Amino acid sequence: MGYNGSYLGPTLRVHRGDDVTVTVSNNLSADTTVHWHGLLVPGELDGSPHQTISPGETWRPTLPIRQPAATLFYHSHAHGRTAEQVYAGLAGLLFVTDEEEQGLGLPSDYGVDDLPILIQDRQFVDGRLVLPAGMMVALDGRRGNVILVNGAYNPRADVPRSLVRLRLVNGSNARTYDLSFSDGRAFYWIGTEGGLLEKSVELQSLTLASGQRAEILVDFSDGKPVSLVSAPDQSTLRMHGMGMMHRHEASENNAGNETVLTFSPRLASSKRGSTTLPLLLASRAVPNPATVVARRRLVLNMRLGGMMDSDEEPLTINHRRFDMDRIDEEVELGAVEIWKVSGQKMAHPFHIHGVHFDVLSRDGEEPDLLDQGPRDTIVVDEPVELLIRFDQPASKAPFLFHCHILEHEDEGMMGQFSVT
């Protein structure tokens, strides 16, 4: 499956202040949607299951682009079939630009020194893509035996001998990537899901869970080939005895890093190419915690016995399975709230539609350095406090919040809220 092709879709670039009309025609044999993941638009334009496109029908939303520059993506959010359709290829990238970003002199030559990197894992048997199924898939998410970048296996990229901007998007159904470079070189983290950081952060590794994005700058001026690699997938859960589970550690068979993408710095630096890192990036206003009007508590529940006992729902939030006809939370437009979110049995990537948020605390302590910046997806295990301002209306159609392990979402670990 794909958008305008057989797998994935084109990169869409929009500018702050634009009103962009997108025509989506469903030529599939099943219902689908297009969710603009990270785009701040009213609920009726969000592309959730409430904006289902039936076979043969067309959806033509006009999207008001009013947010800062950021790396977003779009994907199917079909009710009960999100995991299957995204796994089959219904995803693509969406870049928002603005004047502030363009004035920083960041690499911006698309496909040359500004590279889209949509990372996915997929399972192939005898050269054919297969769709794993079963109880463990529902619990652990679909996981692959190969890593793809922009739909390609074992890709290589020729890059300039200068700073190069990598827009990293974890488009996997469930897998988390622990990314670094094969020679241990440092890089500069400059952006999160919601846009640019205020200042760059020098790192040697970066972890991305499903649905998360990061922008980094890498200096290839030494001209040496190098690979972006990921540590082996160690987040897989395994059943033990009567429904008990534990984290599966890497074995000798998957020891060692996996290559994601190999870079060959063989291109001359372009006229716009630079090896100078901007000292300051973006400025933004953070909600004042003193203005908080409500606090909410969400727990992402995994009841393992529920996989074998029909009286128990295995994957829920606050012990409620997703219901299209139920509003779980009601929020006032413009309000600032704190949501305290935690997970059970494993770490869950938690995504909220229609907002960006800041991490206030993690397990009662100051948030980690890597929690900073405007986010729309965050990993929760221990309790995490999120500071959220609700600036987008959701009266005609609600927004969703859910685990971004897509199989968990489809099985019911999702809720919805109105903003009026």
Summary of the structure (lengths in Angstrom):
residues: 420
radius of gyration: 20.7
end to end distance: 36.3
largest distance: 65.0
contacts: 1389
relative contact order: 0.15
helix: 10%
strand: 44%
